[in-house]
């Protein structure tokens, strides 16, 4: 599962972007001569697997998007600048901690939250301060086209949304969100499953349920 901020591969700030990560995935599929691959992405990883599917459509058989979102809209440069400005106001270290802590909800396990946040904020400032604005720019520039291009079976596992105050809250069965509405409009055949009562890291907080959903989807 592709996630942001949790890997150990070294990188330079000018190398980090959704496009670069997706090219790595596409190249791996090519190098291994894979076809019908199931790409699973969580959070930023949703963008990566969508972009990878654009780059290597013949090698991708299914997509799984776990708690994706759309952070940037409108002009891509402005979307990136807004993210850069938000980071600058707090300083990267404080911004990153608040950003990741806000991915959990009141019912989240406190120990799991602490461990996950501690790991995530280890992302070097030079990398994070470049990556997150570029993610927002990708959302604004490419997300709609990437979703429109999806032709393979797609599973969306959603556990949270950002409310009107931009606070992350758990979804309940029957709930929707602007992101889910966008997916329904652009990928009308996507299968959408709600995992309720947990935060953004549903693959950690509700691992059994998420694994069960993916296994059932892949086995079809």
C-alpha positions as CSV (number, residue, x, y, z in Angstrom):
1,X,0.0,0.0,0.0
2,X,1.4,3.4,-1.0
3,X,1.4,5.9,1.7
4,X,3.1,9.3,2.2
5,X,5.6,9.9,4.8
6,X,6.1,6.4,6.0
7,X,8.9,5.1,3.7
8,X,12.7,5.2,4.1
9,X,13.8,5.7,0.5
10,X,16.1,8.7,0.3
11,X,15.2,11.5,-1.9
12,X,16.1,15.1,-2.8
13,X,13.5,17.9,-2.5
14,X,13.4,18.5,-6.3
15,X,12.6,14.8,-6.8
16,X,9.6,14.5,-4.7
17,X,6.2,14.8,-6.4
18,X,3.2,12.7,-7.2
19,X,4.5,12.3,-10.8
20,X,7.9,11.1,-9.6
21,X,6.5,8.6,-7.2
22,X,4.1,7.3,-9.9
23,X,6.9,7.0,-12.4
24,X,8.7,4.7,-9.9
25,X,5.6,2.5,-9.7
26,X,5.1,2.4,-13.4
27,X,8.8,1.6,-13.9
28,X,8.5,-1.3,-11.4
29,X,5.6,-2.7,-13.3
30,X,7.6,-2.5,-16.5
31,X,10.7,-4.0,-15.0
32,X,8.8,-6.9,-13.5
33,X,6.7,-7.3,-16.7
34,X,3.6,-7.3,-14.6
35,X,0.0,-7.1,-16.0
36,X,-3.3,-6.9,-14.2
37,X,-1.6,-5.4,-11.2
38,X,-3.7,-4.3,-8.2
39,X,-2.5,-0.8,-7.0
40,X,-3.5,0.1,-3.5
41,X,-3.0,3.6,-2.3
42,X,-3.7,5.4,1.0
43,X,-4.0,9.2,1.4
44,X,-1.4,10.7,-0.9
45,X,-0.9,7.2,-2.2
46,X,-4.3,7.5,-3.9
47,X,-2.9,10.2,-6.1
48,X,0.2,8.1,-6.8
49,X,-1.7,5.1,-8.0
50,X,-4.0,7.2,-10.1
51,X,-1.0,8.8,-11.8
52,X,0.7,5.4,-12.1
53,X,-2.4,4.1,-13.9
54,X,-2.2,7.0,-16.3
55,X,1.5,6.2,-17.0
56,X,1.1,2.4,-17.3
57,X,-2.6,1.7,-18.2
58,X,-1.9,-1.6,-19.8
59,X,-0.3,-3.0,-16.7
60,X,-2.9,-2.0,-14.1
61,X,-5.9,-4.3,-13.6
62,X,-7.5,-2.8,-10.5
63,X,-7.3,0.2,-8.2
64,X,-8.0,0.5,-4.5
65,X,-8.1,4.0,-3.0
66,X,-8.1,4.2,0.8
67,X,-9.4,7.4,2.4
68,X,-8.4,9.7,-0.4
69,X,-9.2,13.4,-0.5
70,X,-8.9,16.5,-2.6
71,X,-6.9,19.2,-0.9
72,X,-6.2,21.6,-3.8
73,X,-8.6,23.1,-6.4
74,X,-8.6,25.9,-8.9
75,X,-5.3,27.3,-10.1
76,X,-2.5,24.7,-9.4
77,X,0.1,27.3,-8.6
78,X,-2.2,29.1,-6.2
79,X,-3.1,25.8,-4.6
80,X,0.6,25.1,-4.0
81,X,1.3,28.6,-2.8
82,X,-1.6,28.3,-0.3
83,X,-0.1,25.2,1.2
84,X,3.4,26.7,1.3
85,X,2.0,29.7,3.1
86,X,0.2,27.6,5.7
87,X,3.4,25.7,6.4
88,X,5.3,29.0,6.7
89,X,2.9,30.4,9.3
90,X,3.5,27.7,11.8
91,X,6.9,26.4,10.7
92,X,7.2,23.0,9.2
93,X,7.7,21.0,12.4
94,X,4.6,22.4,14.2
95,X,2.5,22.3,11.0
96,X,3.4,18.6,10.3
97,X,2.5,17.5,13.8
98,X,-0.8,19.3,13.7
99,X,-1.5,18.0,10.2
100,X,-0.9,14.3,11.2
101,X,-2.6,14.6,14.6
102,X,-5.7,15.9,12.9
103,X,-5.9,12.7,10.9
104,X,-7.2,10.9,14.0
105,X,-10.6,11.2,15.7
106,X,-11.7,11.1,19.3
107,X,-12.3,7.3,19.2
108,X,-8.8,6.6,17.8
109,X,-6.4,4.5,19.9
110,X,-4.1,7.0,21.7
111,X,-1.1,4.8,21.5
112,X,-1.5,4.1,17.8
113,X,-2.0,7.8,17.2
114,X,1.2,8.7,19.1
115,X,3.3,6.0,17.3
116,X,1.9,6.9,13.8
117,X,2.4,10.7,14.3
118,X,5.9,10.3,15.7
119,X,6.8,8.2,12.7
120,X,5.2,10.6,10.2
121,X,6.8,13.8,11.5
122,X,10.2,12.2,10.9
123,X,9.8,13.2,7.2
124,X,12.6,15.7,6.7
125,X,11.5,19.4,6.5
126,X,13.1,19.9,3.1
127,X,11.1,17.0,1.7
128,X,7.8,17.7,3.4
129,X,7.7,21.4,2.7
130,X,8.2,20.6,-1.0
131,X,6.0,17.6,-1.2
132,X,2.7,18.8,0.3
133,X,2.4,21.9,-1.8
134,X,3.1,19.8,-4.9
135,X,0.3,17.4,-3.8
136,X,-2.1,20.3,-3.6
137,X,-1.1,21.4,-7.1
138,X,-1.6,17.9,-8.4
139,X,-5.1,17.8,-6.9
140,X,-5.9,21.0,-8.7
141,X,-4.3,20.2,-12.0
142,X,-4.7,16.5,-12.5
143,X,-7.1,14.8,-10.1
144,X,-10.2,15.2,-12.2
145,X,-8.5,14.0,-15.4
146,X,-6.9,11.1,-13.6
147,X,-10.3,9.9,-12.2
148,X,-11.9,10.4,-15.6
149,X,-9.2,8.1,-17.2
150,X,-9.9,5.2,-14.8
151,X,-11.2,2.2,-16.8
152,X,-10.4,-0.6,-14.5
153,X,-12.5,-1.9,-11.5
154,X,-12.0,0.5,-8.6
155,X,-12.6,0.1,-4.9
156,X,-12.9,3.2,-2.7
157,X,-12.6,2.6,1.0
158,X,-13.5,5.8,2.8
159,X,-13.4,6.4,6.6
160,X,-13.3,10.2,7.0
161,X,-14.1,13.5,5.4
162,X,-13.2,17.2,6.1
163,X,-16.2,19.1,7.3
164,X,-17.1,22.7,6.6
165,X,-14.5,23.8,9.1
166,X,-11.9,21.6,7.5
167,X,-11.9,19.3,10.5
168,X,-11.6,15.6,9.8
169,X,-14.5,13.6,11.0
170,X,-15.5,9.9,10.8
171,X,-18.0,8.9,8.1
172,X,-21.1,6.9,8.9
173,X,-22.9,4.5,6.6
174,X,-24.8,6.5,4.1
175,X,-22.6,9.6,4.5
176,X,-21.0,11.3,1.5
177,X,-18.4,14.0,1.0
178,X,-17.2,16.3,-1.8
179,X,-14.5,13.8,-2.6
180,X,-16.9,10.8,-2.8
181,X,-19.3,12.9,-4.9
182,X,-16.4,13.6,-7.3
183,X,-15.5,9.9,-7.5
184,X,-19.1,8.9,-8.1
185,X,-19.4,11.5,-10.9
186,X,-16.1,10.7,-12.6
187,X,-15.8,6.9,-11.8
188,X,-19.5,5.9,-11.7
189,X,-18.7,2.2,-11.6
190,X,-16.4,2.5,-8.6
191,X,-17.4,0.4,-5.6
192,X,-17.5,2.6,-2.5
193,X,-17.3,1.1,1.0
194,X,-17.5,3.2,4.3
195,X,-15.5,2.1,7.3
196,X,-17.0,4.1,10.1
197,X,-15.8,5.0,13.6
198,X,-12.1,5.4,12.8
199,X,-9.8,8.1,11.5
200,X,-7.8,8.6,8.4
201,X,-5.5,5.6,8.9
202,X,-8.3,3.0,8.5
203,X,-5.8,0.3,7.4
204,X,-4.3,0.6,10.9
205,X,-7.4,1.3,13.0
206,X,-9.6,-1.2,11.2
207,X,-7.0,-3.4,9.6
208,X,-9.2,-6.5,9.5
209,X,-12.1,-4.8,7.9
210,X,-10.0,-3.0,5.3
211,X,-8.1,-6.2,4.5
212,X,-11.4,-8.1,4.1
213,X,-12.8,-5.5,1.7
214,X,-9.6,-5.6,-0.4
215,X,-9.5,-9.4,-0.5
216,X,-13.1,-9.6,-1.5
217,X,-12.5,-7.1,-4.3
218,X,-9.4,-8.6,-5.6
219,X,-10.9,-12.1,-5.5
220,X,-13.7,-11.2,-7.9
